[in-house]
Amino acid sequence: GAHPAGHGAPSGDSGSSAGGHGGEEVPATAWFEFPQQFLVPVLHDGRLDSTMILSLSLEMPGTARETVHAHEIKLRDALLRQLLIHANTGGFDGNFTSEAHLRKLRADLTAVAQGVIPGITAVLIGDIGRQER
């Protein structure tokens, strides 16, 4: 019979000196959470109606983490621009928390983020709320 030792045994599987550069393990998947929330004005007839408040995170391969940190400002700008487009095209009107609405928003934001850094796999919405004027 085969020895069961190889699989399931705690033999350095949790990153204790297993491969890597100088013991620095790159996780398969990493997340980057924007430290500040995104504030998106929602206008109707040119008047401020309400402000959307969102917390966004990026999902990426661990290898892309440095790149994302280095481009945080550019990513923020691109995502905010897309959020403004979303707001201006009625994306936050009505039931903005419905799964269909959020799926489209996530897809649009992911596409924009990938335009800045192709390695990004997803944009996650951690929080979404509306502050009435």
C-alpha positions as CSV (number, residue, x, y, z in Angstrom):
1,G,0.0,0.0,0.0
2,A,1.0,3.6,-0.5
3,H,2.1,5.6,2.5
4,P,-0.5,8.2,3.5
5,A,2.2,10.5,4.7
6,G,2.6,12.6,1.6
7,H,-1.0,13.9,1.4
8,G,-2.7,15.6,4.3
9,A,0.4,15.4,6.4
10,P,1.5,18.9,7.7
11,S,4.8,18.7,5.8
12,G,5.4,22.4,5.2
13,D,2.3,22.8,3.1
14,S,1.4,26.0,4.8
15,G,4.3,27.9,3.3
16,S,7.1,27.1,5.9
17,S,10.1,27.3,3.6
18,A,8.3,25.6,0.7
19,G,9.7,27.1,-2.5
20,G,9.3,30.8,-3.1
21,H,11.9,33.6,-3.1
22,G,13.5,34.0,0.3
23,G,10.5,32.5,1.9
24,E,8.1,35.1,0.5
25,E,5.1,33.2,-0.7
26,V,2.9,34.8,-3.3
27,P,-0.7,33.8,-2.7
28,A,-2.6,32.5,-5.7
29,T,-5.2,35.2,-5.3
30,A,-4.9,38.5,-3.6
31,W,-7.2,41.4,-2.8
32,F,-6.8,45.1,-2.7
33,E,-9.3,47.2,-0.9
34,F,-9.4,50.9,-1.7
35,P,-8.8,52.7,1.6
36,Q,-11.3,55.4,0.8
37,Q,-14.9,54.9,-0.3
38,F,-16.1,56.1,-3.7
39,L,-18.6,58.9,-3.5
40,V,-20.7,59.2,-6.6
41,P,-23.1,62.2,-7.1
42,V,-26.4,61.3,-8.6
43,L,-27.9,64.2,-10.5
44,H,-31.4,64.8,-11.8
45,D,-32.1,67.7,-14.1
46,G,-28.6,69.1,-13.2
47,R,-29.4,69.1,-9.4
48,L,-27.7,66.9,-6.9
49,D,-30.3,64.3,-5.9
50,S,-28.2,61.9,-3.8
51,T,-24.8,60.5,-3.3
52,M,-23.9,56.9,-3.8
53,I,-21.2,55.6,-1.4
54,L,-19.4,52.4,-2.4
55,S,-16.5,50.4,-1.1
56,L,-14.6,48.6,-3.8
57,S,-12.0,45.9,-3.7
58,L,-10.0,44.3,-6.5
59,E,-9.3,40.6,-7.0
60,M,-6.2,39.6,-8.7
61,P,-3.5,37.0,-8.9
62,G,-1.0,37.4,-6.1
63,T,1.7,38.3,-8.6
64,A,-0.2,41.5,-9.7
65,R,-0.4,42.9,-6.2
66,E,2.6,45.2,-6.5
67,T,1.4,46.5,-9.8
68,V,-2.0,47.3,-8.4
69,H,-0.6,49.1,-5.4
70,A,1.6,51.2,-7.7
71,H,-1.4,52.1,-9.9
72,E,-3.9,52.8,-7.1
73,I,-4.5,56.4,-8.1
74,K,-5.0,55.6,-11.8
75,L,-7.3,52.7,-10.9
76,R,-9.4,54.9,-8.6
77,D,-9.7,57.5,-11.3
78,A,-10.8,54.9,-13.9
79,L,-13.3,53.3,-11.5
80,L,-14.8,56.6,-10.4
81,R,-15.2,57.7,-14.0
82,Q,-17.1,54.5,-14.7
83,L,-19.2,55.0,-11.6
84,L,-20.1,58.5,-12.8
85,I,-21.1,57.1,-16.2
86,H,-23.2,54.5,-14.4
87,A,-24.9,57.3,-12.3
88,N,-25.5,59.5,-15.4
89,T,-27.1,56.7,-17.3
90,G,-29.6,55.9,-14.5
91,G,-27.7,52.9,-13.1
92,F,-28.3,54.0,-9.5
93,D,-32.0,54.9,-10.1
94,G,-34.7,52.5,-8.8
95,N,-33.6,49.2,-7.4
96,F,-29.8,49.7,-7.7
97,T,-29.1,46.8,-5.3
98,S,-30.8,44.2,-7.5
99,E,-28.5,41.4,-8.6
100,A,-28.9,42.3,-12.3
101,H,-27.9,45.9,-11.6
102,L,-25.0,44.9,-9.5
103,R,-23.8,42.3,-12.0
104,K,-23.7,44.9,-14.7
105,L,-22.0,47.4,-12.5
106,R,-19.4,44.8,-11.4
107,A,-18.8,43.7,-15.0
108,D,-18.3,47.3,-16.2
109,L,-16.0,48.2,-13.3
110,T,-14.0,45.0,-13.9
111,A,-13.6,45.9,-17.6
112,V,-12.4,49.4,-16.7
113,A,-9.9,48.1,-14.1
114,Q,-8.6,45.5,-16.6
115,G,-8.0,48.4,-19.0
116,V,-5.5,49.8,-16.5
117,I,-4.1,46.4,-15.3
118,P,-5.1,43.4,-17.4
119,G,-4.3,41.0,-14.5
120,I,-7.3,42.1,-12.4
121,T,-9.9,39.4,-12.3
122,A,-12.8,41.1,-10.6
123,V,-14.0,44.2,-8.9
124,L,-15.9,43.4,-5.7
125,I,-18.5,45.8,-4.2
126,G,-18.0,45.6,-0.4
127,D,-20.6,48.2,0.5
128,I,-23.1,50.2,-1.4
129,G,-25.4,52.9,0.0
130,R,-27.3,56.0,-0.9
131,Q,-27.1,59.2,1.0
132,E,-30.1,61.4,0.2
133,R,-29.5,65.0,-0.2
